[in-house]
């Protein structure tokens, strides 16, 4: 009978065993969550890079069709007439960022005196984490950055 009682009491986990298991899970999750955030920021930066490419292609198609560039508009607004060249449902406002179509003129580009106008798209990002991921991914193609606003050149004329 004494042996049966001992087996019955030992059927569960002790408090120390439970605390140890919870501690290990806490440590592992503490290591995994920052990596998950980095992976999510990189994935969102990839989405932004794709959106920049879509705007670049649409803008060049607009120019080839209309023989002019789309008009300058406010941040987050699609330039008039560019909708016809963008995929259905495309927006200049994304989750955690906004795009800003830029028509910069007059401008003089060092080393290229014939260029007087730059067509660009700027991305204004809400968080430093996403901004850093975008710079890490597309740093070489950024024309210039100011804070969390990064400008990418589409064309010069």
C-alpha positions in Angstrom: 0.0 0.0 0.0 2.9 2.4 0.7 4.2 1.9 -2.7 0.9 2.7 -4.3 0.6 6.0 -2.5 4.1 7.0 -3.6 3.2 6.3 -7.2 0.0 8.2 -6.9 1.7 11.3 -5.6 4.4 11.2 -8.2 1.9 11.1 -11.1 2.2 14.9 -11.8 5.0 17.4 -12.2 6.6 19.2 -9.3 6.6 23.0 -9.0 10.3 23.2 -9.8 9.9 21.1 -12.9 7.1 23.4 -14.2 9.1 26.5 -13.4 12.1 25.1 -15.2 10.0 24.3 -18.3 8.4 27.7 -18.3 11.8 29.4 -18.0 13.2 27.4 -20.9 10.2 28.3 -23.1 10.6 32.0 -22.1 14.3 32.0 -23.0 13.6 30.4 -26.4 10.8 32.8 -27.2 13.0 35.7 -26.2 15.5 34.6 -28.7 13.0 33.9 -31.4 10.8 37.1 -31.3 13.5 39.5 -32.4 14.4 37.2 -35.3 10.7 37.0 -36.2 10.5 40.8 -36.3 13.6 41.0 -38.5 12.2 38.5 -40.9 8.8 40.3 -41.0 10.6 43.7 -41.7 12.6 42.1 -44.5 9.5 40.6 -46.0 7.7 44.0 -45.9 10.8 45.7 -47.4 10.6 43.2 -50.2 7.0 44.2 -50.8 8.1 47.9 -50.9 10.8 47.0 -53.4 8.2 45.3 -55.6 5.9 48.3 -55.3 8.8 50.6 -56.4 9.4 48.4 -59.4 5.6 48.5 -60.3 5.6 52.3 -60.1 8.8 52.5 -62.2 7.4 50.4 -65.0 4.0 52.1 -64.9 5.6 55.6 -65.0 7.8 54.6 -68.0 4.8 53.1 -69.8 2.9 56.4 -69.1 5.8 58.4 -70.6 6.0 56.2 -73.7 2.2 56.5 -74.2 1.7 60.2 -73.3 5.2 61.6 -74.2 5.2 63.3 -70.8 5.6 62.4 -67.2 2.7 62.2 -64.7 2.0 65.4 -62.7 3.4 65.9 -59.2 1.0 64.9 -56.5 0.9 64.8 -52.7 2.3 61.9 -50.7 0.1 58.8 -50.8 -1.8 59.9 -53.9 -1.6 58.2 -57.2 -0.7 60.6 -60.0 -3.6 61.3 -62.4 -3.6 59.0 -65.4 -1.1 56.6 -63.9 -4.0 54.3 -62.7 -4.4 53.0 -66.2 -0.8 51.7 -66.1 -0.9 50.2 -62.6 -2.3 46.9 -61.5 -5.9 46.9 -60.3 -6.1 47.8 -56.6 -2.6 49.2 -56.4 -2.2 52.0 -53.8 0.5 54.4 -52.9 -0.4 53.8 -49.3 0.8 50.5 -47.8 1.0 48.9 -44.4 3.6 50.9 -42.6 4.6 53.2 -45.5 3.4 55.7 -48.1 4.9 56.3 -51.5 5.4 59.8 -52.9 5.7 60.4 -56.7 8.4 63.0 -57.2 8.9 65.2 -60.3 12.0 67.2 -59.4 12.8 70.1 -61.7 14.7 72.2 -62.4 17.7 70.2 -61.2 21.3 69.9 -62.3 22.8 66.4 -61.9 26.6 66.4 -61.3 28.3 64.8 -64.2 25.2 65.0 -66.5 24.5 68.7 -67.3 21.9 67.7 -69.9 19.5 66.3 -67.2 17.2 69.0 -65.9 14.5 66.9 -64.4 14.4 63.8 -62.2 11.4 61.5 -61.9 11.5 59.5 -58.7 9.4 57.8 -56.1 10.0 58.4 -52.4 9.0 55.9 -49.7 8.1 57.4 -46.3 8.3 54.6 -43.7 6.6 54.6 -40.3 9.2 52.6 -38.3 13.0 52.6 -38.0 13.0 48.8 -38.2 11.3 48.7 -41.6 13.4 51.7 -42.8 16.6 49.9 -41.8 15.5 46.7 -43.6 14.7 48.7 -46.8 18.1 50.4 -46.7 19.8 47.1 -46.1 18.0 45.6 -49.1 18.1 48.5 -51.6 20.8 50.8 -50.2 22.7 50.9 -53.5 19.7 52.1 -55.5 18.6 54.9 -53.1 19.1 58.3 -54.7 19.0 60.0 -51.3 17.6 59.5 -47.8 16.4 61.9 -45.2 15.3 60.2 -42.0 12.8 57.5 -42.9 12.2 58.9 -46.4 14.1 57.2 -49.1 14.0 58.4 -52.7 14.6 56.1 -55.7 15.2 57.5 -59.2 12.9 56.3 -62.0 14.2 58.4 -64.9 15.9 61.6 -65.8 15.2 63.9 -68.7 
